[in-house]
Amino acid sequence: MAFIFFLVLIFIEFFQSFYSEKNAITELTLAIWGVVSATSGYWRRTSVCTQIETQPRSKVQNSLVPLLLKEASIIYRDRRFTSKEKNDDALDCNEERCTERARGLAQTLLNVPYGEGDGERLDAYIPSTNSLDVPLVIYIHGGYWQFLSKEESGFMAVPLVGKGVVVVAVGYDIAPRGNMDLMVSQVRKSVVSVVQQYSHISGLYLCGHSAGAHLAAMVLSTDWSQYSITPQIKGAFLVSGIYDLLPILSTYVNEPLKMTEEVAIRNSPSKLIPQLKLSSSCCQIVVAVAENDSPEFRKQSEYYYKALKSTGQNVTMEDVPNTDHFSIIEQLVDEEYHLVKLLLKMMGKS
């Protein structure tokens, strides 16, 4: 263990040459220590961290990396390492535990196929109501296109099903099994399937976090003439998203994705704003970013918001105080949370 800790200190010193901000180094230290303190299988599970350490400096010097490392270690996170609002018992459950809680609160349809692939499945959380005229929100999980799944992505149902809202958590083939083109195609296909299965809903809404916000933005930028129907998406919450994939090409995150520059450009929502204006002109979009998100996330969110605004799109930006990249989405289990209230207001359920 002493040897491991010595390596950690070297690793931190390596990153300090690039990141001078005290908070960034503190978060990096906690993330690394969380990884090192994990169970005996941590060498296998933290190989991505080792890959960063051994990369040339030119490959790790963009401002995404501190957050990429933290997201890569998501399965090791201790609740002590994430911010939490005081006196908020709702936040004592993480996404996985709250998904289990949601399954006890709602009627569920699990592993519903929306395509022929093994990963093309979704989970539906249905409120106990006699009304068929209900809004439906599709949640697309994050995880840098290579972590997480729909299995821990039903937590939004906790505050929403009681308000008469259907919540659908979408699964897709994360890397290395799936590539970027496939994942984008899958989430688009899932939206078409949901509309076909729930044609009676009063409104369709999207919510995505991090990589999921990227995928949700790609759904909004779809040329629906290639599909059997054109979904009428009324609203979308894009939370701490990535809208330009080019900065990722030179990081370790791209190793399982294997994106080329051509793939990154055609799957970057920031490059597809004219198509979004054609396909989703009536959609109300909220671009949300955490106060303590990394500079790159904040920059991309602001740029994307301004680009949409310049086209006349109905878009607002929410800079959510006292949140980081994780707590901004984890708090969606709390009906008093600002973003939950905004979503309910958008759906006419406030």
C-alpha positions as a Markdown table, in Angstrom:
| # | Residue | x | y | z |
|---|---|---|---|---|
| 1 | Met | 0.0 | 0.0 | 0.0 |
| 2 | Ala | 2.9 | 2.4 | 0.7 |
| 3 | Phe | 4.2 | 1.8 | -2.8 |
| 4 | Ile | 0.7 | 2.5 | -4.2 |
| 5 | Phe | 0.5 | 5.7 | -2.3 |
| 6 | Phe | 3.9 | 6.8 | -3.5 |
| 7 | Leu | 2.7 | 6.3 | -7.1 |
| 8 | Val | -0.4 | 8.4 | -6.3 |
| 9 | Leu | 1.8 | 11.2 | -5.0 |
| 10 | Ile | 3.9 | 11.1 | -8.2 |
| 11 | Phe | 0.7 | 11.1 | -10.3 |
| 12 | Ile | -0.7 | 14.2 | -8.5 |
| 13 | Glu | 2.6 | 16.0 | -8.9 |
| 14 | Phe | 2.5 | 15.2 | -12.6 |
| 15 | Phe | -0.9 | 16.8 | -13.0 |
| 16 | Gln | -0.1 | 19.9 | -10.8 |
| 17 | Ser | 2.1 | 21.1 | -13.7 |
| 18 | Phe | -1.0 | 21.5 | -15.7 |
| 19 | Tyr | -3.7 | 22.4 | -13.2 |
| 20 | Ser | -2.8 | 25.1 | -10.7 |
| 21 | Glu | -6.3 | 25.6 | -9.2 |
| 22 | Lys | -6.4 | 24.2 | -5.7 |
| 23 | Asn | -9.9 | 22.9 | -6.0 |
| 24 | Ala | -9.1 | 20.9 | -9.2 |
| 25 | Ile | -6.1 | 19.3 | -7.4 |
| 26 | Thr | -8.2 | 18.5 | -4.3 |
| 27 | Glu | -10.9 | 16.8 | -6.4 |
| 28 | Leu | -8.3 | 14.9 | -8.4 |
| 29 | Thr | -6.6 | 13.7 | -5.1 |
| 30 | Leu | -9.9 | 12.5 | -3.7 |
| 31 | Ala | -10.8 | 10.7 | -7.0 |
| 32 | Ile | -7.4 | 9.0 | -7.2 |
| 33 | Trp | -7.5 | 8.0 | -3.5 |
| 34 | Gly | -11.0 | 6.6 | -4.0 |
| 35 | Val | -9.7 | 4.4 | -6.8 |
| 36 | Val | -6.6 | 3.3 | -4.9 |
| 37 | Ser | -8.8 | 2.5 | -1.8 |
| 38 | Ala | -11.2 | 0.3 | -3.8 |
| 39 | Thr | -11.3 | -3.5 | -3.5 |
| 40 | Ser | -8.5 | -5.8 | -4.5 |
| 41 | Gly | -9.6 | -5.8 | -8.1 |
| 42 | Tyr | -8.8 | -2.1 | -8.5 |
| 43 | Trp | -5.8 | -2.7 | -10.8 |
| 44 | Arg | -8.0 | -4.1 | -13.5 |
| 45 | Arg | -10.8 | -1.6 | -13.0 |
| 46 | Thr | -8.5 | 1.5 | -13.0 |
| 47 | Ser | -6.6 | 0.7 | -16.1 |
| 48 | Val | -7.9 | 3.8 | -17.7 |
| 49 | Cys | -6.3 | 5.9 | -15.0 |
| 50 | Thr | -3.0 | 4.2 | -15.6 |
| 51 | Gln | -3.4 | 4.9 | -19.3 |
| 52 | Ile | -3.7 | 8.6 | -18.6 |
| 53 | Glu | -0.5 | 8.5 | -16.5 |
| 54 | Thr | 1.5 | 7.0 | -19.2 |
| 55 | Gln | 0.3 | 9.2 | -22.0 |
| 56 | Pro | 2.5 | 12.0 | -23.4 |
| 57 | Arg | 1.7 | 15.4 | -21.9 |
| 58 | Ser | 0.3 | 16.6 | -25.2 |
| 59 | Lys | -2.5 | 14.0 | -24.8 |
| 60 | Val | -3.6 | 15.1 | -21.3 |
| 61 | Gln | -3.3 | 18.8 | -21.3 |
| 62 | Asn | -6.8 | 19.8 | -22.2 |
| 63 | Ser | -9.2 | 20.9 | -19.5 |
| 64 | Leu | -11.5 | 17.9 | -19.8 |
| 65 | Val | -9.0 | 15.5 | -18.2 |
| 66 | Pro | -9.6 | 16.1 | -14.4 |
| 67 | Leu | -13.3 | 15.5 | -14.9 |
| 68 | Leu | -12.7 | 12.6 | -17.2 |
| 69 | Leu | -10.7 | 10.9 | -14.5 |
| 70 | Lys | -13.4 | 11.6 | -11.9 |
| 71 | Glu | -16.1 | 10.2 | -14.2 |
| 72 | Ala | -13.9 | 7.2 | -15.0 |
| 73 | Ser | -13.8 | 6.4 | -11.3 |
| 74 | Ile | -17.6 | 6.8 | -10.8 |
| 75 | Ile | -18.0 | 3.2 | -9.6 |
| 76 | Tyr | -15.7 | 3.9 | -6.7 |
| 77 | Arg | -17.1 | 7.2 | -5.5 |
| 78 | Asp | -17.8 | 7.6 | -1.8 |
| 79 | Arg | -20.7 | 9.8 | -0.9 |
| 80 | Arg | -18.3 | 11.8 | 1.2 |
| 81 | Phe | -16.5 | 12.9 | -1.9 |
| 82 | Thr | -19.5 | 14.6 | -3.5 |
| 83 | Ser | -21.3 | 17.7 | -2.5 |
| 84 | Lys | -24.7 | 17.4 | -0.9 |
| 85 | Glu | -27.3 | 19.9 | 0.2 |
| 86 | Lys | -27.7 | 20.2 | 3.9 |
| 87 | Asn | -30.8 | 18.5 | 5.5 |
| 88 | Asp | -31.7 | 16.8 | 2.3 |
| 89 | Asp | -32.5 | 13.1 | 3.0 |
| 90 | Ala | -33.4 | 12.5 | -0.6 |
| 91 | Leu | -29.8 | 12.8 | -1.6 |
| 92 | Asp | -28.7 | 9.9 | 0.7 |
| 93 | Cys | -29.6 | 7.6 | -2.2 |
| 94 | Asn | -27.4 | 7.5 | -5.2 |
| 95 | Glu | -28.6 | 6.7 | -8.7 |
| 96 | Glu | -28.6 | 2.9 | -8.3 |
| 97 | Arg | -30.4 | 2.9 | -4.9 |
| 98 | Cys | -32.9 | 5.5 | -6.1 |
| 99 | Thr | -33.6 | 3.5 | -9.2 |
| 100 | Glu | -34.5 | 0.6 | -6.9 |
| 101 | Arg | -36.7 | 3.0 | -4.9 |
| 102 | Ala | -38.4 | 4.2 | -8.1 |
| 103 | Arg | -39.2 | 0.6 | -9.0 |
| 104 | Gly | -41.2 | 0.3 | -5.8 |
| 105 | Leu | -43.1 | 3.5 | -6.4 |
| 106 | Ala | -44.2 | 2.9 | -10.0 |
| 107 | Gln | -45.5 | 0.3 | -12.3 |
| 108 | Thr | -42.5 | -0.9 | -14.4 |
| 109 | Leu | -41.9 | -2.4 | -17.8 |
| 110 | Leu | -38.3 | -3.5 | -17.8 |
| 111 | Asn | -36.0 | -4.5 | -20.6 |
| 112 | Val | -38.5 | -3.5 | -23.3 |
| 113 | Pro | -36.9 | -3.9 | -26.7 |
| 114 | Tyr | -36.7 | -1.0 | -29.1 |
| 115 | Gly | -34.5 | -2.7 | -31.6 |
| 116 | Glu | -33.0 | -6.1 | -32.3 |
| 117 | Gly | -29.7 | -5.6 | -30.6 |
| 118 | Asp | -29.0 | -7.0 | -27.1 |
| 119 | Gly | -28.3 | -3.5 | -25.8 |
| 120 | Glu | -31.4 | -1.9 | -27.4 |
| 121 | Arg | -33.6 | -2.1 | -24.3 |
| 122 | Leu | -35.4 | 0.5 | -22.2 |
| 123 | Asp | -37.2 | 0.6 | -18.8 |
| 124 | Ala | -40.5 | 2.4 | -18.3 |
| 125 | Tyr | -41.7 | 3.8 | -15.0 |
| 126 | Ile | -45.5 | 4.3 | -15.2 |
| 127 | Pro | -47.5 | 6.3 | -12.7 |
| 128 | Ser | -50.7 | 4.9 | -11.2 |
| 129 | Thr | -53.2 | 7.0 | -13.0 |
| 130 | Asn | -56.4 | 6.5 | -15.0 |
| 131 | Ser | -55.5 | 9.3 | -17.3 |
| 132 | Leu | -54.0 | 8.3 | -20.7 |
| 133 | Asp | -53.0 | 12.0 | -21.3 |
| 134 | Val | -49.7 | 12.0 | -19.5 |
| 135 | Pro | -46.3 | 13.6 | -20.3 |
| 136 | Leu | -43.3 | 11.3 | -20.8 |
| 137 | Val | -39.6 | 12.1 | -20.2 |
| 138 | Ile | -36.8 | 10.0 | -21.7 |
| 139 | Tyr | -33.6 | 9.9 | -19.7 |
| 140 | Ile | -30.3 | 9.2 | -21.4 |
| 141 | His | -27.5 | 8.3 | -19.0 |
| 142 | Gly | -24.0 | 9.6 | -19.1 |
| 143 | Gly | -20.7 | 7.8 | -18.4 |
| 144 | Tyr | -18.4 | 9.0 | -21.2 |
| 145 | Trp | -20.1 | 6.6 | -23.6 |
| 146 | Gln | -18.3 | 3.7 | -21.8 |
| 147 | Phe | -19.8 | 3.5 | -18.3 |
| 148 | Leu | -23.2 | 3.1 | -16.6 |
| 149 | Ser | -26.4 | 1.7 | -18.0 |
| 150 | Lys | -30.2 | 2.0 | -17.8 |
| 151 | Glu | -30.1 | -0.2 | -14.7 |
| 152 | Glu | -29.2 | 2.8 | -12.5 |
| 153 | Ser | -30.9 | 5.4 | -14.6 |
| 154 | Gly | -34.5 | 5.3 | -13.3 |
| 155 | Phe | -33.9 | 7.6 | -10.4 |
| 156 | Met | -35.8 | 10.5 | -12.0 |
| 157 | Ala | -39.0 | 8.6 | -11.5 |
| 158 | Val | -38.8 | 9.2 | -7.8 |
| 159 | Pro | -40.2 | 12.7 | -7.9 |
| 160 | Leu | -42.0 | 12.5 | -11.2 |
| 161 | Val | -44.3 | 9.4 | -11.2 |
| 162 | Gly | -46.2 | 10.9 | -8.3 |
| 163 | Lys | -46.9 | 13.9 | -10.5 |
| 164 | Gly | -48.3 | 11.7 | -13.2 |
| 165 | Val | -45.2 | 11.6 | -15.5 |
| 166 | Val | -44.0 | 8.5 | -17.3 |
| 167 | Val | -40.2 | 8.1 | -17.1 |
| 168 | Val | -38.3 | 6.0 | -19.6 |
| 169 | Ala | -34.6 | 5.1 | -19.1 |
| 170 | Val | -32.9 | 4.2 | -22.3 |
| 171 | Gly | -30.0 | 1.7 | -22.7 |
| 172 | Tyr | -27.5 | 1.7 | -25.5 |
| 173 | Asp | -24.3 | -0.2 | -26.4 |
| 174 | Ile | -21.5 | 1.7 | -24.6 |
| 175 | Ala | -17.9 | 1.4 | -25.8 |
| 176 | Pro | -16.0 | -0.7 | -26.7 |
| 177 | Arg | -19.0 | -2.7 | -27.9 |
| 178 | Gly | -20.7 | 0.3 | -29.4 |
| 179 | Asn | -19.1 | 3.1 | -31.3 |
| 180 | Met | -20.3 | 6.7 | -31.5 |
| 181 | Asp | -22.3 | 6.3 | -34.7 |
| 182 | Leu | -24.1 | 3.3 | -33.3 |
| 183 | Met | -24.9 | 5.0 | -30.0 |
| 184 | Val | -26.4 | 8.0 | -31.7 |
| 185 | Ser | -28.4 | 5.7 | -34.0 |
| 186 | Gln | -29.7 | 3.7 | -31.0 |
| 187 | Val | -31.0 | 6.6 | -29.0 |
| 188 | Arg | -32.7 | 8.0 | -32.0 |
| 189 | Lys | -34.3 | 4.6 | -32.6 |
| 190 | Ser | -35.4 | 4.5 | -29.0 |
| 191 | Val | -37.2 | 7.8 | -29.3 |
| 192 | Val | -39.1 | 6.6 | -32.4 |
| 193 | Ser | -40.0 | 3.4 | -30.6 |
| 194 | Val | -41.3 | 5.2 | -27.5 |
| 195 | Val | -43.5 | 7.5 | -29.6 |
| 196 | Gln | -44.9 | 4.5 | -31.4 |
| 197 | Gln | -45.6 | 2.6 | -28.2 |
| 198 | Tyr | -47.0 | 5.6 | -26.3 |
| 199 | Ser | -48.8 | 7.6 | -29.0 |
| 200 | His | -51.4 | 8.9 | -26.4 |
| 201 | Ile | -48.9 | 10.9 | -24.3 |
| 202 | Ser | -49.5 | 14.6 | -23.9 |
| 203 | Gly | -45.9 | 15.6 | -24.5 |
| 204 | Leu | -42.5 | 14.1 | -25.1 |
| 205 | Tyr | -39.5 | 15.4 | -23.2 |
| 206 | Leu | -35.8 | 14.5 | -23.1 |
| 207 | Cys | -33.2 | 14.7 | -20.3 |
| 208 | Gly | -29.6 | 13.7 | -20.6 |
| 209 | His | -26.5 | 14.1 | -18.4 |
| 210 | Ser | -22.9 | 14.5 | -19.6 |
| 211 | Ala | -22.5 | 12.0 | -22.5 |
| 212 | Gly | -26.3 | 11.5 | -22.3 |
| 213 | Ala | -26.8 | 15.3 | -22.8 |
| 214 | His | -24.7 | 14.9 | -26.0 |
| 215 | Leu | -26.8 | 12.1 | -27.2 |
| 216 | Ala | -30.0 | 14.0 | -26.4 |
| 217 | Ala | -28.7 | 17.0 | -28.4 |
| 218 | Met | -28.0 | 14.6 | -31.2 |
| 219 | Val | -31.6 | 13.4 | -31.1 |
| 220 | Leu | -32.8 | 17.0 | -31.3 |
| 221 | Ser | -30.5 | 17.4 | -34.4 |
| 222 | Thr | -32.0 | 14.4 | -36.3 |
| 223 | Asp | -33.1 | 14.4 | -39.9 |
| 224 | Trp | -36.3 | 12.5 | -39.2 |
| 225 | Ser | -37.1 | 12.1 | -42.9 |
| 226 | Gln | -34.9 | 8.9 | -42.6 |
| 227 | Tyr | -37.4 | 7.5 | -40.1 |
| 228 | Ser | -41.0 | 6.3 | -40.1 |
| 229 | Ile | -42.2 | 9.2 | -37.9 |
| 230 | Thr | -41.2 | 12.6 | -36.8 |
| 231 | Pro | -41.3 | 12.8 | -32.9 |
| 232 | Gln | -42.7 | 16.1 | -31.6 |
| 233 | Ile | -40.3 | 16.8 | -28.7 |
| 234 | Lys | -41.7 | 19.5 | -26.6 |
| 235 | Gly | -38.8 | 20.1 | -24.2 |
| 236 | Ala | -35.2 | 19.0 | -23.5 |
| 237 | Phe | -32.9 | 19.3 | -20.5 |
| 238 | Leu | -29.3 | 19.0 | -21.4 |
| 239 | Val | -27.3 | 18.7 | -18.2 |
| 240 | Ser | -23.5 | 19.2 | -18.1 |
| 241 | Gly | -23.2 | 18.1 | -21.6 |
| 242 | Ile | -20.5 | 17.8 | -24.3 |
| 243 | Tyr | -21.4 | 19.4 | -27.6 |
| 244 | Asp | -18.1 | 19.4 | -29.4 |
| 245 | Leu | -16.3 | 16.0 | -29.6 |
| 246 | Leu | -13.1 | 17.2 | -31.2 |
| 247 | Pro | -11.3 | 18.0 | -27.9 |
| 248 | Ile | -11.9 | 14.3 | -26.8 |
| 249 | Leu | -9.9 | 12.9 | -29.7 |
| 250 | Ser | -6.6 | 13.4 | -28.1 |
| 251 | Thr | -7.6 | 12.0 | -24.7 |
| 252 | Tyr | -7.7 | 8.4 | -23.4 |
| 253 | Val | -11.5 | 8.6 | -23.5 |
| 254 | Asn | -11.3 | 8.1 | -27.2 |
| 255 | Glu | -9.3 | 4.8 | -27.0 |
| 256 | Pro | -12.4 | 2.6 | -26.7 |
| 257 | Leu | -14.5 | 4.9 | -28.9 |
| 258 | Lys | -11.9 | 5.0 | -31.7 |
| 259 | Met | -13.4 | 8.2 | -33.2 |
| 260 | Thr | -11.7 | 9.8 | -36.1 |
| 261 | Glu | -12.0 | 13.5 | -36.8 |
| 262 | Glu | -14.7 | 12.8 | -39.3 |
| 263 | Val | -16.8 | 10.8 | -36.8 |
| 264 | Ala | -16.3 | 13.4 | -34.1 |
| 265 | Ile | -17.5 | 16.2 | -36.4 |
| 266 | Arg | -20.6 | 14.5 | -37.7 |
| 267 | Asn | -21.6 | 13.6 | -34.1 |
| 268 | Ser | -20.9 | 17.0 | -32.6 |
| 269 | Pro | -24.2 | 18.8 | -31.8 |
| 270 | Ser | -22.4 | 22.2 | -32.1 |
| 271 | Lys | -21.8 | 21.4 | -35.8 |
| 272 | Leu | -25.5 | 20.5 | -36.4 |
| 273 | Ile | -27.4 | 23.5 | -35.1 |
| 274 | Pro | -29.0 | 24.3 | -38.6 |
| 275 | Gln | -30.4 | 20.7 | -38.5 |
| 276 | Leu | -31.7 | 21.2 | -34.9 |
| 277 | Lys | -33.4 | 24.4 | -36.0 |
| 278 | Leu | -35.2 | 22.4 | -38.8 |
| 279 | Ser | -36.1 | 19.4 | -36.7 |
| 280 | Ser | -36.8 | 20.9 | -33.2 |
| 281 | Ser | -37.7 | 24.5 | -33.8 |
| 282 | Cys | -40.7 | 24.2 | -31.4 |
| 283 | Cys | -38.7 | 22.4 | -28.6 |
| 284 | Gln | -38.0 | 24.3 | -25.4 |
| 285 | Ile | -34.4 | 23.6 | -24.5 |
| 286 | Val | -32.7 | 24.1 | -21.1 |
| 287 | Val | -28.9 | 24.0 | -21.2 |
| 288 | Ala | -27.8 | 23.4 | -17.6 |
| 289 | Val | -24.3 | 23.4 | -16.2 |
| 290 | Ala | -22.9 | 22.9 | -12.6 |
| 291 | Glu | -21.3 | 25.8 | -10.8 |
| 292 | Asn | -18.3 | 23.5 | -10.2 |
| 293 | Asp | -18.2 | 21.8 | -13.5 |
| 294 | Ser | -14.8 | 21.9 | -15.2 |
| 295 | Pro | -13.9 | 24.9 | -17.4 |
| 296 | Glu | -14.3 | 22.8 | -20.6 |
| 297 | Phe | -17.9 | 21.7 | -19.7 |
| 298 | Arg | -18.8 | 25.2 | -18.7 |
| 299 | Lys | -17.3 | 26.6 | -21.9 |
| 300 | Gln | -19.1 | 24.1 | -24.1 |
| 301 | Ser | -22.4 | 24.7 | -22.4 |
| 302 | Glu | -22.2 | 28.4 | -22.8 |
| 303 | Tyr | -21.1 | 28.2 | -26.4 |
| 304 | Tyr | -23.9 | 25.8 | -27.3 |
| 305 | Tyr | -26.5 | 27.9 | -25.5 |
| 306 | Lys | -25.4 | 31.1 | -27.3 |
| 307 | Ala | -25.3 | 29.3 | -30.7 |
| 308 | Leu | -28.8 | 28.1 | -30.2 |
| 309 | Lys | -30.0 | 31.5 | -29.0 |
| 310 | Ser | -28.6 | 33.1 | -32.1 |
| 311 | Thr | -30.9 | 31.1 | -34.3 |
| 312 | Gly | -34.0 | 32.2 | -32.4 |
| 313 | Gln | -34.4 | 28.8 | -30.7 |
| 314 | Asn | -36.4 | 28.8 | -27.4 |
| 315 | Val | -33.5 | 28.1 | -25.1 |
| 316 | Thr | -32.4 | 29.1 | -21.6 |
| 317 | Met | -29.2 | 28.5 | -19.6 |
| 318 | Glu | -29.2 | 27.4 | -16.0 |
| 319 | Asp | -26.0 | 27.8 | -14.0 |
| 320 | Val | -26.9 | 25.6 | -11.0 |
| 321 | Pro | -25.2 | 26.9 | -7.8 |
| 322 | Asn | -23.5 | 24.6 | -5.3 |
| 323 | Thr | -23.3 | 21.6 | -7.6 |
| 324 | Asp | -20.6 | 19.6 | -9.3 |
| 325 | His | -20.7 | 17.4 | -12.4 |
| 326 | Phe | -22.4 | 14.6 | -10.3 |
| 327 | Ser | -24.6 | 16.3 | -7.8 |
| 328 | Ile | -26.3 | 18.4 | -10.5 |
| 329 | Ile | -27.9 | 15.2 | -11.8 |
| 330 | Glu | -28.1 | 13.2 | -8.5 |
| 331 | Gln | -30.4 | 15.9 | -7.0 |
| 332 | Leu | -33.1 | 15.1 | -9.6 |
| 333 | Val | -34.4 | 12.7 | -7.0 |
| 334 | Asp | -35.6 | 15.7 | -5.0 |
| 335 | Glu | -38.9 | 17.3 | -6.0 |
| 336 | Glu | -37.8 | 20.5 | -4.4 |
| 337 | Tyr | -34.7 | 20.7 | -6.6 |
| 338 | His | -34.6 | 23.6 | -9.0 |
| 339 | Leu | -34.2 | 21.6 | -12.1 |
| 340 | Val | -37.1 | 19.2 | -11.1 |
| 341 | Lys | -39.3 | 22.2 | -10.6 |
| 342 | Leu | -38.3 | 23.6 | -14.0 |
| 343 | Leu | -39.0 | 20.3 | -15.7 |
| 344 | Leu | -42.4 | 20.0 | -14.0 |
| 345 | Lys | -43.3 | 23.6 | -14.9 |
| 346 | Met | -42.3 | 22.9 | -18.5 |
| 347 | Met | -44.7 | 19.9 | -18.5 |
| 348 | Gly | -47.5 | 21.8 | -16.9 |
| 349 | Lys | -47.2 | 19.7 | -13.7 |
| 350 | Ser | -46.0 | 22.4 | -11.2 |
